[in-house]
Amino acid sequence: MEGIEVVVGRIGKPHGIRGEVTVDVRSDEPEKRFADGARLRTEAPRGSAGVPGHLTVARTRWHQGVLLVAFEEAADRNVAETLRGTVLHVTLGVEDTPEDPDEFYDHQLVGLAVHDLEGVVIGEVTGLVHGGAQDLLAVRATDGRATLVPFVSALVPEVDLPGGRVVVADRPGLVAPLPDED
């Protein structure tokens, strides 16, 4: 496996006349993903024409909390307008990890065994749900039920990537069924 492709942003409206666009950032590491010279794969919106397969970041700046990006391929506002709605992707190497040791890429967590505090396997991570307040681990319990666990340290005190597991401080109804469901 060469890498995992992830979405890092979506192009919004043009800003100014020099080809800058607003970007709805979908990455916890925008300074890394949108660094000068970064090459991003594009996914053009349905029905659009002329969007190149890749865009190269020429420069970025923050303006009133919004990321503005100038791409080498968009020299003016007219070209920038054609990029509106384009989704931007990067390919992460399988071994890549976020700089913060307490952060993880989704693909690193999917497939990990879920253990309770006593070390008993109670499920498997099937995905992540990114919410406004907090992220949720999607877990398939050993009995096949789909559950969601708030991805907070009080409930997920340990993520052991090398060991292939996460520890969940399980409570009845979280991953284990409620007593009356047995």
C-alpha positions in Angstrom: 0.0 0.0 0.0 1.5 3.3 -1.1 -0.5 5.7 1.0 -3.9 6.9 2.0 -5.6 9.8 0.2 -7.3 12.3 2.4 -9.4 15.5 1.9 -7.6 18.6 3.2 -9.9 21.3 1.9 -12.5 22.6 -0.5 -12.1 25.8 -2.6 -14.6 28.5 -2.0 -15.0 31.9 -3.6 -12.3 34.0 -5.2 -10.7 36.7 -3.1 -9.4 39.8 -4.8 -8.2 40.0 -8.4 -4.9 38.1 -8.2 -6.3 34.5 -8.2 -6.5 33.9 -4.5 -9.4 31.7 -3.3 -10.9 31.0 0.1 -10.4 27.4 1.3 -12.6 25.6 3.7 -9.8 23.7 5.6 -10.5 20.0 6.4 -7.1 19.4 8.0 -5.7 19.8 11.5 -2.4 20.7 9.9 -3.1 23.5 7.3 0.4 24.9 7.6 1.7 21.6 6.5 -0.9 20.7 3.8 -0.9 24.2 2.2 2.8 24.9 2.5 4.3 26.8 -0.5 5.0 24.3 -3.2 2.5 21.6 -2.0 0.9 19.8 -4.8 -2.7 18.8 -4.2 -4.9 16.5 -6.2 -8.2 18.0 -7.3 -11.7 16.6 -7.5 -13.7 19.0 -9.6 -17.4 19.6 -8.7 -19.9 17.9 -10.9 -20.5 19.7 -14.2 -17.4 21.9 -14.0 -14.8 21.9 -16.8 -11.2 23.0 -17.0 -10.1 22.2 -13.4 -6.6 20.8 -13.6 -5.9 17.4 -12.0 -3.5 19.0 -9.6 -2.9 22.4 -8.1 0.3 23.8 -6.7 0.3 26.2 -3.7 2.1 29.4 -4.6 1.4 31.2 -1.3 -1.1 31.3 1.6 -2.2 33.8 4.2 -4.9 34.0 6.8 -7.5 36.8 6.5 -10.1 37.2 9.3 -9.9 33.5 10.2 -10.1 32.3 6.6 -7.3 30.6 4.7 -6.6 32.3 1.4 -4.6 30.3 -1.1 -3.0 31.4 -4.4 -2.3 28.5 -6.7 0.4 28.6 -9.5 -2.3 27.5 -12.0 -4.7 30.3 -11.1 -3.2 33.7 -12.2 -6.3 35.8 -11.9 -9.8 36.0 -10.6 -11.4 34.5 -13.7 -9.4 31.3 -13.3 -10.0 31.3 -9.6 -13.7 31.4 -10.1 -13.6 28.2 -12.2 -12.0 26.4 -9.2 -15.0 27.1 -6.8 -16.2 23.9 -5.1 -13.1 21.9 -6.0 -12.1 19.4 -3.3 -8.4 19.2 -2.5 -6.7 15.9 -1.6 -3.2 14.8 -0.4 -1.7 11.3 -0.2 -0.3 10.5 3.2 2.3 7.8 3.5 1.3 4.8 5.5 3.9 5.6 8.1 3.0 9.4 8.3 1.8 10.6 11.7 0.6 14.0 12.9 3.2 16.1 14.7 1.1 16.1 17.9 1.5 12.7 19.6 -2.1 12.8 20.9 -3.5 13.1 17.4 -4.1 10.4 14.8 -5.2 10.1 11.2 -8.5 8.3 10.7 -6.8 5.5 8.7 -4.5 4.7 11.6 -7.4 4.0 13.9 -9.7 2.0 11.6 -9.2 -1.7 12.2 -7.8 -1.4 15.7 -9.1 -3.8 18.3 -11.1 -2.2 21.1 -10.2 -3.5 24.6 -11.9 -2.6 27.9 -9.9 -1.6 30.9 -9.4 -5.2 31.9 -7.9 -6.1 28.5 -10.9 -7.9 27.1 -11.6 -7.4 23.4 -15.0 -5.7 23.1 -15.0 -4.6 19.4 -13.2 -3.1 16.5 -12.8 0.5 15.3 -14.7 0.9 12.0 -14.3 4.6 11.5 -14.4 8.1 12.9 -17.3 10.6 13.0 -16.0 14.1 13.1 -18.3 16.4 15.0 -18.3 20.0 16.0 -17.8 19.4 19.7 -15.8 16.2 19.6 -14.9 13.2 17.4 -16.6 9.8 17.9 -15.0 6.4 17.4 -17.3 4.2 15.4 -17.0 0.7 17.0 -18.5 -2.6 15.9 -19.0 -4.5 19.2 -18.1 -8.2 19.3 -21.9 -9.0 19.1 -22.1 -7.0 15.8 -23.8 -3.9 17.1 -22.6 -0.5 15.8 -21.8 1.9 18.6 -20.2 5.4 18.9 -17.7 6.3 21.6 -16.8 9.9 22.3 -13.0 10.1 21.4 -12.0 11.8 24.7 -9.3 10.8 27.1 -11.8 10.0 29.9 -13.4 7.3 27.7 -10.4 6.4 25.5 -7.4 6.6 27.8 -5.0 4.7 25.5 -4.3 4.4 21.8 -1.6 1.9 21.1 -0.9 2.0 17.4 2.1 -0.4 17.5 0.0 -2.8 19.6 -3.0 -2.5 17.2 -5.5 -1.5 19.9 -7.4 1.2 21.7 -8.6 1.0 25.3 -12.1 2.1 26.1 -13.3 2.8 29.6 -16.5 1.0 28.8 -19.8 1.5 30.6 -23.1 -0.3 30.1 -24.7 1.0 26.9 -21.5 2.5 25.5 -20.0 -0.6 23.8 -21.2 -3.4 26.1 -25.0 -3.7 25.9 -27.2 -2.4 28.7 -28.1 -5.1 31.3 -31.6 -5.5 30.0 -30.4 -6.0 26.4 -28.6 -9.2 27.2 
